Amino acid sequence: MKVLVSPRDLSEAIEALEGGADIIDVKNPAEGSLGANFPWVIREISEIVKKHGKEVSATTGDLPFKPGTASLAALGAAVSGADYIKVGLFGVKDYLQAIEMMRAVVKAVKNFNSKIKIVAAGYGDYYRINSVSPLDLPKVASEVGADIVMVDTAIKDGTNLFDHLKVDKISKFVEIAHDNSLMCALAGNIGWNHIDILKKLKPDIIGVRTMVCENGRNTKIKRELVRKLMTAVRE
């Protein structure tokens, strides 16, 4: 189980690196759950991270159903140095829209570099924003040639993934992903009390920010907390 940590700038990325995170995920929390950062920030972080032999992820935003916008944003992340590109299907209402959106993203990125991994990201609280169910995403990703499916939370109000999806549904999400030869990632205000259940669920990746920040999502990532998380996950 790899640990993905989401810094918003170079100083936080260095904290995540020094703490031992597996994947450095460049995002901008000020713009939402999967808020996109600037290309030059992704590039700056990517150059440092890759010197340390680690991988870089980048978010493209909590996107509306605009396949052209999504594909162009994803290509921008690819050009900026991302190894993983996360597409937040915020305004995507159903399976067919998800297919159209993700197919455009996959085509744009894979034509540029077929080794870059595309992440179709849904939301555990999808019912609060009227978006596509995350349980539909493994089939979507498999059909269009994406590599990873992810579930996060859209509204950052202190609730977490497990408040919105029961463990059996999360387990089903992981199972369907693996049955379709996809990697899967779980995120959404994950806390220290979730480590044991995550180990049982066996996602390929867990994504965090809040739990490794000194005092909430909008404060600084601390290497000591990242190191503590890495130890807990590896035990």
N, C-alpha and C positions, 0 to 999 in steps of 0.2 A: 504494500500500500504506500504509494508515493504521497508526499505532502507538498501541496501547492500553497504558497504564501503570496498575498497580494499587496505589494507596496505601491505607493502613489508617486514616489520620486526616488532619485538615486540614493539618497541617504538611507531611506527605508529598505531599498533593495540590498544595500550592503549589510544592513542588520540581518535581513533574512538569509543572505548568503553565509554570513559569519555564524548564524545559528544552525546552519546545515540543511536548510530547505532544499527539496529536490527540484522544484520548479518555481521560478520567479515569475509571477503573474502581474503584469503591469496594468493597473486600472486607475480610475479616477472616482473615488467614492462620492465626490461632490456632484457627480452627474448620474448617480443611481447605483443600483445593485451591481450591474455590470457596466458601469460608466466607463466610457472610452477616454484614454489619455491622449496626449499629443504625439504625433509621429516622432518628433525629435527626442521626447522623453523615452519612448520605446527604444529608439536607436541607441541613445546614451546608455541605458541600462543593459541592453542586449550586448553591447561591446564589452562591458565589464563582466557580465554574467558568463559569457561564453569563454572568456579567458580562464574562468574557474571551472570549466568543463560542465556547467549546468545548463539547463534548458530554460527558454523564455516563452511565456504565454502572454497574450494580449487580448483584451476585451474590445469589442467593436461597439458596445453600447446596449442599452435596453431598447431594442429597435422596433419601430412600427413595421407594418407589412409593406415594405418597399424593397423588393428584391434588387433593384438597381442600386439603391443607396447601400444596401447591405453588402453587395458584392464589391462595390468600389471601396467601402470601408475596410472590408476584409483584405483586399489586395493592398491597401495602404499599410495595414498591419504586417502583411507578408514582406513588403518591400522594406519595412522598418526593422526587420530582423526577428520576427516572432517565429517560434517553432510550433506553437499551438495557437489557434485563433478561435476565440469563444464568441459565438453569435447569440445574443440574448433575444429570444423569440417573444418579446414582451407584447407586441401588438398583433401577433399572429394568432388567429382565432381558431383554426382547425387544422386537421391533418393535411388537406389539400394545399392550404396556404403555406404550411410548413415545408411541404415537398417543393413548391415553387421557389420559396425563399432559399432553402438550403441547397437546392440544385444550382442556383445562380452563384452562390458563394463558393461551392465546391469547384465549379467550372473556372471561376475567376482565379482562385488560388492555385489549384492543381495545374492549370496551364502555365502558371508562373514557376511553381516549384512543387512537384508531386510529393515531396517528402514532408511537407508541412501538414500537420494534423489539424483537421477541422472539428470543432466541438459544437454540437447543437445543444444549446442550453435552454432548458425550460425552468419553470418555477413551481415549487411545492405548493405555494399559495395561489396557483393559477386561477382558482375560482374567485379570488378577490379582484383580479384584473381582467377576467374574461378572456384568458389566453388558452392556447392549446394545452392539453394534459401532457405532463411529462411522460406518462406511460405510452403515449403515441410515438415518442421520439425515437426509440430504437428501430422501429420499422421505417420511419422517415430516413434516419441516418443510413440504414442498410440499403435502402432503395437508391439513394442519391450518391453514395460513395463517401459519406463523411466517416470519421474515424472514432469519434468519442461522443457519448451522450452525457449530459450533466443536468443535475437538478439543484437549484439554488432557491433563495426566497426573493421575491420582488420588492416587498415593502419591508423596510428595515425599521421595525417598531419594537424591537426587543424579543419578538417571537422567533422561533427557530424552525428548521426543517421538520423536526419531529412533532411540532405543534400542528403542522398542516397536513402531513402525510403519516399515516400509521406505519409502524415498522413492517407489517406484512406487505404493504404497497411498495415501500422502499425496497424491500427484499425482492419483490417481483420485478421492479425496475432493473435492479442489478442482474437478476436472472435472465430477463429478456435480452438485455444488452449483451451479455456473455453468450447467450444462445445464437445471437446474430453476429458473433465474432467481433464485437465492438468493445472498446474500453468504456468504463463508466466512471463518473466523478460525482461525489456528493459534497454539497456545501450548504450554507444557509445558517449563519450564526451558530455554528457548531461550538459546543462547549466542552470543558474538561470531563463533564459527566457523561459525554457521549462516546468517549474513546472505546470503551469495552463493547458497546453495541456495534460500533463501526467495524471493529475487528471481526465480529461475527458476520456482519453483512458482506464484508470483503469487496468493497469497491476498489478499483485500481488506483484512484486518486481521491484524496480529500482536500477541499479548498477552505482556507481560513484567512481571516484578517483580524476580526474583533478579539479572538482569544489570545492573540500574540501581540496585541496593542497594550500600552501601559494603563490606559483607562478609557476603554471604549473605542468604537470603530473610527472615530475622527481624531484620535491621538496617535502617537508614534509607535511603530513596530519596534519591539525590543528583542535583541538577539538572545537574551537569557530565556525569554518565553518561547522563542522558536526552538531553542536547544532543549528546553523542558518538554515541548511537544514531540520533538523527534525521538527523545528517549522513551516517552510514553508509548508512542506508536511502535517502536522497535521491540519493546519488552514482550 
